């Protein structure tokens, strides 16, 4: 999107689908993480572990999240995103902008650190992965709490943009 191109009125169907796909995959990563955590602990203790499809699902889920995040970034940079609601105070617009870019960075970093830990046995990457897990949870909480704030305090329906695609 060039400086002279107006921001789209809403998100595209692809942007919305990628957003919700990442949300579902991230939820699955947290809910079903015990299998890979147990396998990691066994590896660290020099023990073997039995095959568990949830380990494969965690690894594949991380790869999909990275692919979807990269796709979302490409769309964001080429198509653009809707402007913040007009009644949103400037500091909140800045916070929203920072939070959205932080999501991309943290999600990508989690996929990379998880891969380095699992495939290359890089313990500091595993430690970073665990720290980023907490950062991501904080971002998710902020993101989810923004919905009722926009609806009840700012009296706009910003979430509609992530449900109904625009041209």
C-alpha positions in Angstrom: 0.0 0.0 0.0 1.5 3.3 -1.0 1.3 6.5 1.0 -1.4 7.9 -1.5 -3.6 4.8 -1.3 -6.5 5.0 1.1 -6.7 2.4 3.8 -9.3 -0.3 3.1 -12.7 0.0 4.9 -12.3 -3.5 6.4 -10.3 -6.6 6.4 -10.4 -9.0 3.4 -11.9 -12.5 3.7 -8.4 -13.9 3.5 -7.1 -11.6 6.3 -10.1 -12.6 8.5 -9.6 -16.4 7.8 -5.9 -16.1 8.6 -6.6 -14.2 11.8 -9.1 -16.9 13.1 -6.9 -19.8 11.9 -4.0 -18.4 13.9 -6.3 -17.9 16.9 -7.5 -21.5 16.8 -4.0 -22.9 16.3 -2.5 -20.8 19.1 -5.3 -22.0 21.4 -4.5 -25.6 20.4 -0.8 -25.0 21.1 -1.6 -24.0 24.7 -4.3 -26.6 25.3 -2.3 -29.6 24.0 1.2 -28.6 24.9 1.7 -31.3 27.6 2.8 -34.0 25.1 5.7 -31.9 23.7 6.6 -30.6 27.1 6.8 -34.1 28.5 8.9 -35.3 25.5 11.2 -32.3 26.0 11.7 -33.1 29.7 12.4 -36.8 28.7 15.0 -35.7 26.2 16.6 -33.4 28.8 16.8 -36.3 31.2 18.3 -38.6 28.6 15.2 -40.8 28.4 13.2 -41.9 25.5 9.6 -41.0 24.9 6.8 -42.7 23.0 5.4 -41.3 19.8 2.4 -39.1 20.5 0.5 -37.5 17.6 0.1 -34.4 19.8 3.8 -33.8 19.5 3.6 -33.8 15.8 0.5 -31.6 16.0 2.4 -29.1 18.1 5.3 -29.0 15.7 3.1 -28.8 12.6 0.9 -26.2 14.3 3.9 -24.0 15.0 4.9 -24.3 11.3 1.4 -23.4 10.2 1.3 -20.4 12.6 4.5 -19.1 11.1 3.3 -19.6 7.5 0.0 -17.8 8.4 1.7 -15.0 10.2 4.0 -14.4 7.2 0.9 -14.5 4.9 -0.8 -11.9 7.1 2.2 -9.7 7.1 2.4 -9.8 3.3 -1.3 -8.9 3.1 -0.9 -6.2 5.7 1.9 -4.6 3.7 0.3 -5.0 0.3 -3.4 -4.6 0.9 -3.3 -2.6 4.1 -5.6 -2.6 7.1 -8.5 -0.5 8.0 -7.8 2.8 9.9 -8.4 2.9 13.6 -11.9 4.1 14.6 -12.1 7.9 14.6 -13.1 8.1 18.2 -10.1 6.1 19.4 -7.7 8.4 21.4 -4.3 8.8 19.9 -2.5 6.9 22.7 -4.8 3.9 22.2 -4.1 4.0 18.5 -0.4 3.9 19.2 -0.8 1.0 21.7 -3.0 -0.9 19.2 -0.3 -0.4 16.5 2.4 -1.6 18.8 0.4 -4.6 20.0 -0.4 -5.7 16.4 3.2 -5.6 15.4 4.2 -7.3 18.7 1.8 -10.2 17.8 3.6 -10.7 14.5 7.0 -10.6 16.1 6.1 -12.8 19.1 4.3 -15.4 17.0 7.2 -15.6 14.5 9.8 -15.8 17.3 7.8 -18.5 19.1 7.8 -20.6 15.9 11.5 -20.1 15.4 12.6 -20.7 19.0 10.4 -23.7 19.2 11.9 -25.1 16.0 15.4 -24.4 17.2 14.7 -26.1 20.5 13.0 -29.2 19.0 15.1 -29.8 15.9 18.5 -28.4 16.9 18.4 -29.1 20.7 19.1 -25.4 21.5 18.2 -25.1 25.2 18.3 -21.3 25.3 15.8 -21.3 22.4 13.5 -23.5 24.6 13.9 -21.0 27.4 13.1 -18.1 25.1 10.1 -20.0 23.8 8.8 -20.3 27.4 9.3 -16.6 28.1 7.6 -15.7 24.8 4.6 -17.9 25.8 3.9 -15.6 28.7 4.3 -12.5 26.5 1.9 -14.0 24.0 -0.7 -14.7 26.7 -0.4 -11.0 27.8 -0.9 -9.8 24.3 -3.9 -12.1 23.8 -5.5 -10.8 27.1 -4.9 -7.2 25.9 -6.4 -8.1 22.5 -9.5 -9.8 23.9 -10.1 -7.1 26.5 -10.0 -4.5 23.8 -13.2 -5.8 22.3 -15.6 -5.0 25.2 -13.6 -1.7 25.7 -14.3 -0.6 22.1 -17.9 -1.7 22.3 -18.8 -0.4 25.8 -16.5 2.5 26.3 -15.7 3.9 22.9 -19.2 2.8 21.5 -17.8 1.4 18.3 -18.0 -2.1 16.9 -14.4 -2.6 15.8 -14.7 -6.4 16.1 -17.2 -6.4 13.2 -14.2 -5.7 10.9 -12.7 -9.1 11.9 -16.0 -10.9 11.2 -17.4 -9.4 8.0 -15.0 -9.0 5.1 -15.0 -5.9 2.9 -14.0 -5.7 -0.7 
